[in-house]
Amino acid sequence: MPSESKLNTVRGLLAKAASTEFPAEAEALNERAAVLMARYGIEDAQLAASGELRDEIAIIDIQMEAGKYSSERASLLGGIARALRCKAIQFSPRRSHSVTYCKIVGYRSDLARVELLYTSLLLQATTQVTRQAPGEWDRRNGVTAVSFRRAWFSGFKIAVVERLEAAEQAAATNAASSNTGGTSTDLVLLDRNSHVEAAFADAFPQ
């Protein structure tokens, strides 16, 4: 798994991104965090494939906080999980649009990255979403503050997932180009993906 010092570096970047009032600075800090997390993920995958690191598949539960944005939070979590080669499933009360909790399936090193990124990025989202309000045109056309903020939250999730997917792809490409021996990076990641898919299918056959 990524060492605590590595994770603390990422936590620091994400904390600064959450605290800054300047969108451009937050974007740059989030981008740097995504690049580092992607690099750590590839490093751990390669170490596990070579037998230098014990990394096994596990299932974790992540609770959704009560409130009107539980489905948006679950969507953010699912997007992060997918970008980091994990799989998520949502659990909702019967006849409800809210999400109570999610289960995430993946290798422990990847699950650690998912939890860190979700916790930090959710803080950013919940801090920023309260600052969003529909403009005059939106209000005249029946757009409420809640619906406007839900749409903003969805856009935030899309931007996060695109950033993470780009960082993961770049890290994999860089690792493949510098690989001088052993199993290729592409094969390592394909093998891990297939094992996660199989574990998810076994855990949730329906």
Disulfide bonds with the S-S distance in Angstrom:
none
